[in-house]
Each structure stands twice: as C-alpha cells, then as structure tokens.
Amino acid sequence: MLADYIASLFSTPAMFMQINGLYMVDYKASALRFGVIIGGETFFVNEADLVNQTGLNMCILAIQRQRGGYVVLGIAF
C-alpha cells in the first residue's frame, strides 16, 4: 500500500492507529523526499504537506490507507 510505504519513510516511522484508522507521526520526524511521476514528470511533495498539525506531539499523515474505490491525489499534492 502506498500509505504504508510513505509512513515508513519518516526518520521515526509513522504508526497506524487502529482506534481511529489513521497514521500518526511524531512532530519532530522528518521525511525522505517523495514524488509522484505523472506523464514522465516527477512532482515532489513538500515535506510540510505530508503531515497535518494537531497541536500535540503527533501529526496526522496526510496520505492514509484507502479502503476501496478510487485513489485521489488530494491536499498533500
């Protein structure tokens, strides 16, 4: 799964929380450079766009597991 792979790229890997079905990542963790190739061109995602701040010590990963249907490139991109 794409979300699982992206979650593993952080210096402290994001954790999947069964209770809410979301990946959470330590606010101090940094991510490796990540991009998506569309039509032969790579579009890199800004590290700040990979997480949503919660005001706590953990952030919500902006890319989450998909439970079926279509996958949409959204806010993180």
C-alpha positions as a Markdown table, in Angstrom:
| # | Residue | x | y | z |
|---|---|---|---|---|
| 1 | Met | 0.0 | 0.0 | 0.0 |
| 2 | Leu | 1.2 | 3.5 | -0.8 |
| 3 | Ala | 0.3 | 4.9 | 2.6 |
| 4 | Asp | 2.3 | 2.1 | 4.4 |
| 5 | Tyr | 5.3 | 2.9 | 2.2 |
| 6 | Ile | 5.2 | 6.7 | 2.8 |
| 7 | Ala | 4.7 | 6.1 | 6.5 |
| 8 | Ser | 7.9 | 4.1 | 6.6 |
| 9 | Leu | 9.9 | 7.0 | 5.0 |
| 10 | Phe | 9.9 | 9.2 | 8.1 |
| 11 | Ser | 13.0 | 9.3 | 10.4 |
| 12 | Thr | 10.7 | 7.9 | 13.0 |
| 13 | Pro | 8.2 | 5.8 | 11.0 |
| 14 | Ala | 4.5 | 6.8 | 11.3 |
| 15 | Met | 2.4 | 4.5 | 13.4 |
| 16 | Phe | -1.0 | 3.2 | 12.2 |
| 17 | Met | -3.6 | 3.7 | 15.0 |
| 18 | Gln | -6.2 | 1.0 | 14.9 |
| 19 | Ile | -8.5 | 3.1 | 17.2 |
| 20 | Asn | -9.0 | 5.8 | 14.5 |
| 21 | Gly | -7.7 | 4.2 | 11.4 |
| 22 | Leu | -5.1 | 7.0 | 10.8 |
| 23 | Tyr | -1.3 | 7.1 | 10.5 |
| 24 | Met | 0.2 | 9.4 | 13.2 |
| 25 | Val | 3.8 | 10.6 | 13.0 |
| 26 | Asp | 6.0 | 12.4 | 15.6 |
| 27 | Tyr | 6.0 | 16.1 | 15.0 |
| 28 | Lys | 9.9 | 16.1 | 15.1 |
| 29 | Ala | 10.2 | 13.3 | 12.5 |
| 30 | Ser | 11.5 | 14.3 | 9.0 |
| 31 | Ala | 10.6 | 12.5 | 5.8 |
| 32 | Leu | 12.7 | 11.5 | 2.8 |
| 33 | Arg | 12.0 | 13.3 | -0.5 |
| 34 | Phe | 8.8 | 11.8 | -2.0 |
| 35 | Gly | 7.5 | 12.4 | -5.5 |
| 36 | Val | 4.9 | 11.1 | -7.9 |
| 37 | Ile | 5.6 | 10.5 | -11.6 |
| 38 | Ile | 2.8 | 11.6 | -14.0 |
| 39 | Gly | 3.4 | 11.6 | -17.7 |
| 40 | Gly | 7.1 | 11.2 | -17.3 |
| 41 | Glu | 7.4 | 14.3 | -15.0 |
| 42 | Thr | 8.1 | 14.0 | -11.3 |
| 43 | Phe | 6.1 | 16.1 | -8.9 |
| 44 | Phe | 7.7 | 16.3 | -5.5 |
| 45 | Val | 5.7 | 16.8 | -2.3 |
| 46 | Asn | 6.8 | 19.4 | 0.1 |
| 47 | Glu | 7.6 | 17.7 | 3.5 |
| 48 | Ala | 5.3 | 20.1 | 5.3 |
| 49 | Asp | 2.4 | 19.0 | 3.1 |
| 50 | Leu | 2.9 | 15.3 | 4.2 |
| 51 | Val | 1.6 | 16.0 | 7.7 |
| 52 | Asn | -1.4 | 17.8 | 9.3 |
| 53 | Gln | -0.5 | 19.5 | 12.6 |
| 54 | Thr | -2.7 | 18.6 | 15.6 |
| 55 | Gly | -1.2 | 21.0 | 18.2 |
| 56 | Leu | 0.1 | 17.9 | 20.1 |
| 57 | Asn | 3.3 | 15.9 | 19.9 |
| 58 | Met | 1.9 | 13.9 | 17.0 |
| 59 | Cys | 0.8 | 14.9 | 13.5 |
| 60 | Ile | -1.7 | 13.1 | 11.1 |
| 61 | Leu | -0.1 | 11.8 | 8.0 |
| 62 | Ala | -1.7 | 13.5 | 5.0 |
| 63 | Ile | -1.7 | 10.3 | 3.0 |
| 64 | Gln | -3.8 | 7.5 | 4.5 |
| 65 | Arg | -4.9 | 3.9 | 3.6 |
| 66 | Gln | -7.6 | 3.6 | 1.0 |
| 67 | Arg | -10.5 | 1.2 | 1.8 |
| 68 | Gly | -11.5 | 0.7 | -1.8 |
| 69 | Gly | -12.7 | 2.7 | -4.7 |
| 70 | Tyr | -10.6 | 5.2 | -6.5 |
| 71 | Val | -7.4 | 6.8 | -5.1 |
| 72 | Val | -7.3 | 10.6 | -5.4 |
| 73 | Leu | -4.2 | 12.8 | -5.3 |
| 74 | Gly | -5.5 | 15.5 | -3.0 |
| 75 | Ile | -4.4 | 18.1 | -0.5 |
| 76 | Ala | -0.9 | 16.6 | 0.1 |
| 77 | Phe | -0.2 | 17.1 | -3.6 |
